[in-house]
Each structure stands twice: as structure tokens, then as C-alpha cells.
């Protein structure tokens, strides 16, 4: 039985395909009126809070074109088809920072936005240590930085990161948010 708030999906078409894919989707609203929505389409991703044994957080510092600024970000990216979330988290951490994790725990996930098909998973990596030089995609220009956990919590609370949902999930799993 349909819920009284359900929208009935209609045809969908790709409106734009570049770094991002935008789909234009038709729906019938619960009262029968038609509407169209632009949907940011994509597969699952992962963002990693990576902790060293010394209690420091490993971040990827890079320019982000949306805000037009250099930001500290959680390492992460697209989960390849058929790839386990933990495996993707360890791979992205190594590729972007050169750090390997002693353990990886998936602590949750969220939708990127209400207009997106992208599910972002949050992973907590512990016992991280540098083992190699980063191997980045040809358009990735970033550097690995370590910040004390308290400074990372302050960055998250200040809204200075692009993955606050994943950061909060991991900090909550660590018990690092306080009361």
C-alpha cells in the first residue's frame, strides 16, 4: 500500500554528465500534479577519520572548487562496484595520504542530500601510520597532514570540513564529542 506522502516516479533522463551526473526525474505528486527534480546521481562513497597511535587525525589538505579554498578534508572517495566499504576506506586512505590503517570500522552512513542518490559511509581507521607516498588521480593535488584530535574536533564544530556528517559519526563512535 502506498504511503500518502509517496511521489509516483515517471521517466528520467540524464541532464548533465561530467564530473557529476545530474538526472532530470519526473514525478506525480501525492495530489496528482506533475513535477520534475534534478537529482545528483552516483554510487556509494566513503569518508575516513584516520587516527594515528599518537592520537592525531590524518587529513587530506587540498583546494576545493566549490568553496574556492584550501580545506582539510577526510580522505575518501568512490566505492568501486563490488568493493567492500572497509576495503574502499583503506584503499582511499592509502591512495590519498600514503597511510595504512591497523583496523577499519564502518560506523554508519548518510545520504549526501535529499536530492541525491549518493550514500556516504563513515569509516573509523585506527593505528594509522605512513607506509608509502600517496598515489593520487591525475587531477588530485593534496597533501597529507596530521592534526591533534582536539583540533580536529574544533574544525568539525566550526564547519570547516566538507564531510561533517561522517566526521561526527566517527567522533561519536570514539566518544570524543563530550557532553
Order of alpha helices (4+ residues) and beta strands (2+ residues): beta-beta-beta-beta-beta-beta-beta-alpha-beta-beta-beta-beta-alpha-alpha
